[in-house]
Amino acid sequence: MKKTSCVDFVLTLVVLALSAYIACAYDPGPLQDFCVAIDDPKHLLFVNGKFCKNPELVKAEDFFFRGLNIPRDTNNAVGSNVTLVNVDNLLGLNTLGVSLARIDYAPYGENPPHTHPRSTEILFVADGTLYVGFVSSNQDENRLFTKILYKGDVFVFPIGLIHFQFNIGKYPAVAFAGFGSQNPGTITIANAVFGSDPPINPEVLAKAFMLDKDVVEKLQKKFAP
Ligand SMILES: *[C@@H]1O[C@H](CO)[C@@H](O)[C@H](O)[C@H]1NC(C)=O
């Protein structure tokens, strides 16, 4: 092999390995029956970001969460409230690759545009009427996919894509969402962009959003953490 083609070959290998790694960068499959998360690091095993509780001390309560039937308070600026059941409050979910949320919506309340960097979401409407949608990526020309959902309907938001739900009914609505990650993560677009800590230089945002700098600064004041 010539020297350059050898370098090319190694580079190709590195790129292939990297893309394989990226393609697999979701919650890994568990290597044992369970690995109940525990905060106390003493004498414990470290797997996948959390410590595992000694299996001999694991009990049914570790796999249990109560109260997802209770409506949450939606009296806030957006008129919605998300109750997450993930590895942080249901420790037995650790390494298992799923989680759940309850979302309450005030009349005309919304779950504002956001993304989950680590998971697809499947949403089930338990009550009410929701206008929902997601936007595809730049390569797909940012197409908007929307639907009006009624009680009993199910909709999917693919991993990483910006999506929202808006209660278009006169009554409170409630939905439940399933995730393919123990910790899907949430990036609420407006808060991340205009409410970062410290703030992004307003000139960067003015150019990006084609806004006057003072409009950006006003938004930054509203979303300040
Ligand atoms: C969501 O509801 C809970 C309980 O009703 C409340 O304590 C919490 O402050 C609410 N969160 C928001 C963002 O309104």
The ligand as an SDF file (V2000), in Angstrom:
LIG
                    3D

 14 14  0  0  0  0  0  0  0  0999 V2000
  -46.6620   20.9740   38.5120 C   0  0  0  0  0  0  0  0  0  0  0  0
  -47.5830   20.5280   39.4660 O   0  0  0  0  0  0  0  0  0  0  0  0
  -47.0220   20.2830   40.7460 C   0  0  0  0  0  0  0  0  0  0  0  0
  -48.0880   19.6630   41.6170 C   0  0  0  0  0  0  0  0  0  0  0  0
  -49.4010   20.0340   41.2430 O   0  0  0  0  0  0  0  0  0  0  0  0
  -46.5040   21.5920   41.2920 C   0  0  0  0  0  0  0  0  0  0  0  0
  -45.9150   21.3790   42.5650 O   0  0  0  0  0  0  0  0  0  0  0  0
  -45.4830   22.1570   40.3390 C   0  0  0  0  0  0  0  0  0  0  0  0
  -45.0310   23.4290   40.7760 O   0  0  0  0  0  0  0  0  0  0  0  0
  -46.0860   22.2860   38.9520 C   0  0  0  0  0  0  0  0  0  0  0  0
  -45.0430   22.7170   38.0070 N   0  0  0  0  0  0  0  0  0  0  0  0
  -45.1950   23.7480   37.1870 C   0  0  0  0  0  0  0  0  0  0  0  0
  -44.0820   24.0150   36.2420 C   0  0  0  0  0  0  0  0  0  0  0  0
  -46.1900   24.4610   37.1930 O   0  0  0  0  0  0  0  0  0  0  0  0
  1  2  1  0
  1 10  1  0
  2  3  1  0
  3  4  1  0
  3  6  1  0
  4  5  1  0
  6  7  1  0
  6  8  1  0
  8  9  1  0
  8 10  1  0
 10 11  1  0
 11 12  1  0
 12 13  1  0
 12 14  2  0
M  END
$$$$
